[in-house]
Amino acid sequence: MARWLRPLVGALLLLEGAAALSFLHHRYEELVQALFRVQSQCPYVTRIYSIGRSVEGRHLYVLEFSDYPGIHEPLEPEFKYVGNMHGNEVLGRELLLQLSEFLCEEYRRGNERITRLIHDTRIHIMPSMNPDGYEVAAKQGPDSNGYLTGRNNANGVDLNRNFPDLNTLMYYSREISGPNHHIPLPDNWKSQVEPETLAVIQWISSYNFVLSANLHGGAVVANYPYDKSQDQRFRSHRRTVNTPTPDDKLFQKLAKTYSYAHSWMHRGWNCGDYFADGITNGASWYSLSKGMQDFNYLYTNCFEITLELSCNKFPPEEDLERQWMANREALVAFIEEVHQGIKGMVSDENNNGIAGAVISVQGISHDITSGDMGDYFRLLLPGTYTVTASADGYQPLTVTTTVGPAAPSLVHFQLKQEVVRKPVERKASGTRMSNKALQKKVVPRATRRGTQR
């Protein structure tokens, strides 16, 4: 099917029996009520949980959709949306509430596409990562909201500049042929992050997320890693150096999936800026340090992009319905992207799952690992790949597999235990470094101004 037809077909599937939704701004108490209302309407496929509290004590709630809420099913991928990281960028918050109501209503109606999505995917939706900042912005309202009013958390910290800086460690590690995946955190990282950031890091460490997007405002573009360029030694209004990840082509495809399913993002001209296809490499736009999407890629198995969804950070209520219709198909289509590439089980000779097994793809210098049950998910573009699974104490196994354009290919690995020979003294590997060794080369942060994600 032609690429331009897919959003149209998907949109037609969603139009069948689409529910009437309320298009209002939701303060914290109203947001909580909306989430629990969805949970009460779809109790068998939803669960609400809190990952922690904000500085001022507000819960960071997540609404989960799954045919078995609260349970990870082997070979079922985990997906997440995070909204309102910047408190005054509110459209993402409202879109995720609308999406939650929509998924519930369409599931109840028997919509085949939505039913399949919920049965085959464990979806986690966090409408607000920064509820304290939102309350500050909401007091000003859409008409008089300042560009930065409510952006930061209650401690005045920008949460998208608050994650451990793993990019600098990765750039140094790359110079010595070290890893650029699952980079260890600095020893003192907990003392350097805000409560909201700490809660998110613990959250993404507890779930084996595969794909994610965080929703922002102030522009209209799908932004993908890396956000931070390697050269931070100079200051200017904008630093624009394209800084691709080893999965650059895949990230471009993920970003285009959203932009082309969106009503106008793909056109490129929005908010006085032009982005070809409605997408951009983060550092090519401007370099950002300690951001969340790079942290996901460098610390976990999760591939995350940043969605800038509106020129107006706090759009008026009368614009919310138009924005929902523009984003509805894109929000659903992007979740479906979690079902591509390869997936499978890594087990021992007794069919016991092996957690933490490393899955390497020849030609792509970024590995992922298996989850607690031994299942793994590796997003890949269509093509033929040589894939190796390895784990401590086992002989590595390499296979060649072909990935198609539709469902993921199922590739299982059964590893044999290594034959134990007489002990030998092993020298320290040059590809793994201690936190202290990596941190010795950390370059001081550069100051930046201008447009901010």
Secondary structure, 3 states (H helix, E strand, C coil): CCCCHHHHHHHHHHHCCCCCCCCCCCCHHHHHHHHHHHHHHCCCCEEEEEEEECCCCCEEEEEEECCCCCCCCCCCCEEEEEECCCCCCCHHHHHHHHHHHHHHHHHHHCCHHHHHHHHHCEEEEECCCCHHHHHHHHHHHHHHCCCCCCCCCCCCCCHHHCCCCHHHHHHHHHHCCCCCCCCCCCCCHHHHCCHHHHHHHHHHHHCCEEEEEEEECCEEEEEECCCCCCCCCCCCCCCCCCCCCCCHHHHHHHHHHHHHHCCCHHHCEECCEECHHHEEEHHHHCCCCCCHHHHHHHHCCCEEEEEEEECCCCCCHHHHHHHHHHHHHHHHHHHHCCCCCEEEEEECCCCCECCCCEEEECCEEEEEECCCCCEEEECCCCEEEEEEEECCCECCEEEEEEECCCCCEECCEECCECCCCCCCCCCCCCCCCCHHHHHCCCCCCCCCCCCCC
